[in-house]
């Protein structure tokens, strides 16, 4: 028999929140704002319908933000790499030139993906998350109304501060 546990319902709730977040991130990255309805879906998805958000739930939200942005960043990187490596200029290079370029590309990839790893490590630190919670509400109690009014600016600010803005528009343009 399968039993439902609090952990299962949290995981299910977080996945609903993550789905809403995946839809919302391109909008917040492009416009810096979100609708109250979308923010409400994210809040309910991560809290499982609770009245307030805990630091662990906010931590999960930020780790999901980093994961979503990293996945999109990887898609853009590999699309650009494929386009470049199939270009006539690349194909006309000597073996040595290609190896030099490939080495430079590997360094660039490491640099790009380090930002995501650093951010993931940052949001693993519960003290950082508690600071973010208190930035939304001085007493650290974040209701849905508080989340709706404060989260867009905070999320957008964190995306900018940690160099995590990856635009879906870039990916779509590369795949035309």
N, C-alpha and C positions, 0 to 999 in steps of 0.2 A: 504494500500500500504506500502511496505517496502522501507525505504529510506536508502541509504548508507551515512555514515558520516565519518569524518576523524578518529574518534575513532574506527569505524568498520574496516577501512582499516588498522589502526595501529594494531588492535587485530589480523586481518588476517595475516598481515606481521609478527607479532611476532610469530604466530603459525608456519609459514613456517620456521622462524629462529629457533624455538624450535625443530622442527623436525630435522633440520640439526645439531643442537647442540646435540640432543640425539644420533645421529649417530657418532658424533665427540668425545664426552666425553670419551668413552672407549679407543679410540686411544690416546687421549692426556694424559689420566691417565697412560697408559701403556708405551707410547713412548716419551711423552713430546713434541710432534710436530704434526702438521696437514698440509695437502696439501693446496696450495693456492686456489684451486677450492672449497674445503670444507669451508675454511674461507670466501671466497667470497659469498658462499650461506648463511652462517650465517649472514654476514654483510648486504646483500641485504634483507634477511628475517627480520632482526630487524629494518632496516632503511626504509623498504618499497621502496627501490630503490633510496633514497635520496643520495646526494653526501657525506654527513658527518653524523657521529653518534652523537646524543645528549646524555647528561648525563642521561636522562630518559630512553633512549633506552639501554644504557649500564647497567643501574640499572635493567631493565627488564631481560637482558641477564644474569646477575649474580644471580638474584633471581631465574631464571629458572635453572641455574646450580645447585644451592643449592637444589631446588625442585627435580630435576632429581636424584641427588646423594642421597638425603634423601629417595626417593622412592626405589631406588636400595638397599640402606642400610637396609631399613625395610624388604625387601624381603629376604635378606641374614640373618638378625637377626631371622625372623620367621622360615626360613628353618632350621637354626641351632637349634633353640629351638625345633622344631618338631622332628628333628633327635635325639636330646638328650633325649627328653621326651619319645621317643619310644624305647630307648635303654634298653637292659636287666638290666644294672646296675641301671638305674633310676627306673625301675619297681620293682626291688628287695628292694629298700629302704623302710624304715618304713614311715608311714604317717608324723611323725615329721621331719625326714630327708628331705623328699620331700618339706615340707613347708619351711624349712630353705634354701634349694637350690633355691626354687622358689622366696623367698625374696631376695636372692643374685642376682638372674637373673633380678628381677625387678629393683634393684639398678643399675645394669650394663646397662640395657635398658635406664634408665633415663640419665645416664652418656653419653651413645652413642648419644642419640637423642638431648641432650643439645647442642652438637657441631653444629648440623644443625640449631637449633633455634637461637643460638648465631650468626651464619653466616647470617641467614635470617635477623635478626635485624641489623647486621652490614651493609648489602647491602641496607637496607631501608634508611640509612643515606646518603643524597645526597652529603654531604661534602666528605664522603669516596669515593663515585662514581666520584666526580669531581677530587679528587686526583688520582684515577686510570686513568681517561681521560688524565690528565696532565702527567702521567707517560708514556703514549703512545705518546703524543705530547705536548711539552711545552706550546703551545698556546691553548691547549684544543680542537683543531680542528682535529678530527680523520676522515681521508678519508679512502676509501677502501684499498688503498695501505698501509697506515700506520697501519690499523687494521690487514692486512695480515702479516705484518712484526713483529708487536709488541704483538698482542693478544695471541699467543700460550704461550710465556714465562710468560706473565702476568697472564693468566688463570691458567697455571700450578703452578705458584708461589702462587697464592691465594688458590688453592686446597690444596697445601702442608701446607701453613701457617695456614689454618683453619681446618686442619685434615679432609678434605672432599673427599679424594680419596677412592672411593669404586670401586672395580674391578668387571667387568662383569664375568671375569674368575672364581672368587671365587663362584659367584652365579651359574654359569654353572656346576662347579665341584660338588657342593652340590646337584644338581638336576639330577645327573646321576644315 
